[in-house]
Amino acid sequence: MDRLSFYKSFYETELRKKDDLDKSINNPILIITIIFGIISYISQKVNFECLLKTDFIIVALILIISLLLCKSIFHIILSYNNGIKGYNYEVLGTNTDFESYRKNLIEYNENEGIDSDSEKEFEESIITELIKCSDVNNDLNIKRTYQIYLTKKYLIISLIIAFATFIIHLLKQII
């Protein structure tokens, strides 16, 4: 594989990862919605006028779940759009820009009497640009992936606690 193809492939892979990361927040949002539904249902069933010991436990667990959901939502926002800053992915120039640069390079080398392979120089400049863009995009994708990891971590903990809360609620109803 030649260098240009290799770096072009890496650049394209990073752009695909960007799109995949944009899509990957759908499942966490679905899970957040489900957990919110569970705690809403349980909250409606708690008699806040006459709280028993189990009700205090349920309310405490609901508060913990709510905090974890807030953390998950925060990390989803950071993953999706970096808060309000957004992510600045690097893109290559337009084909017109590249072709203009190539022609100017050839013309410059001919006018200055420089004996070099202009096409090879042009390819090297494209490789340099591909490397720069790929590195920036890779760093952004790593940061976004970490935010999604944190989102999933807090959601899993929330699911476990929500399940336990639901079991406690059911046992309270039965007993």
C-alpha positions, -999 to 999 in steps of 0.1 A, spaced: 0 0 0 14 34 -9 16 62 17 -11 83 1 -36 55 1 -27 46 37 -32 81 51 -63 87 29 -78 55 44 -70 66 79 -86 100 73 -117 85 59 -119 61 89 -118 89 113 -147 107 95 -167 75 96 -160 72 133 -174 107 137 -207 97 121 -208 65 142 -203 85 174 -231 109 164 -254 78 160 -242 61 192 -261 84 215 -295 70 204 -293 39 227 -283 59 258 -311 83 252 -335 54 250 -322 39 282 -325 73 300 -361 75 288 -368 41 302 -352 47 335 -370 81 338 -403 62 331 -395 37 359 -387 63 385 -417 84 375 -440 53 379 -424 45 413 -426 81 425 -463 82 417 -469 52 439 -450 66 469 -473 81 495 -454 112 505 -478 121 533 -470 90 553 -435 77 545 -425 43 558 -389 32 561 -391 15 528 -404 47 513 -374 66 525 -351 40 509 -371 42 477 -369 80 477 -331 79 484 -326 55 456 -347 77 432 -325 106 441 -293 86 434 -307 75 401 -317 110 392 -281 122 399 -267 94 378 -291 103 350 -280 139 352 -243 128 349 -252 106 319 -270 134 302 -241 157 308 -217 133 292 -240 127 263 -241 165 257 -203 165 258 -200 136 235 -225 149 210 -216 185 208 -189 193 235 -214 214 254 -221 245 233 -187 247 218 -191 219 193 -163 199 177 -141 213 150 -132 184 128 -105 191 102 -114 187 66 -92 188 35 -95 217 11 -117 216 -19 -106 198 -51 -104 233 -68 -79 244 -41 -58 213 -45 -57 216 -83 -49 253 -81 -20 245 -56 -7 218 -79 -7 241 -110 9 269 -90 36 245 -77 44 233 -112 45 269 -125 67 281 -96 92 253 -100 94 259 -138 98 297 -134 124 294 -107 143 267 -126 139 243 -97 146 208 -109 122 187 -88 93 164 -93 63 187 -88 39 159 -88 58 141 -60 60 174 -40 22 178 -45 16 143 -33 38 149 -2 18 180 6 -15 161 4 0 134 27 10 161 51 -24 176 51 -41 141 55 -18 134 85 -27 167 101 -64 163 96 -65 127 107 -46 134 139 -69 162 149 -100 141 140 -86 111 159 -80 131 190 -116 144 189 -130 109 183 -110 96 213 -125 124 235 -160 117 223 -156 80 228 -145 85 264 -176 107 270 -198 79 257 -180 54 279 -188 76 310 -224 79 298 -228 41 296 -210 36 329 -235 59 348 -264 44 329 -255 9 339 -252 19 375 -286 37 371 -302 6 356 -290 -16 384 -302 8 411 -335 13 392 -340 -24 391 -333 -27 428 -357 2 435 -384 -15 414 -379 -48 433 -381 -30 466 -413 -12 455 -429 -45 444 -420 -62 476 -435 -33 495 -467 -37 476 -468 -74 482 -460 -72 520 
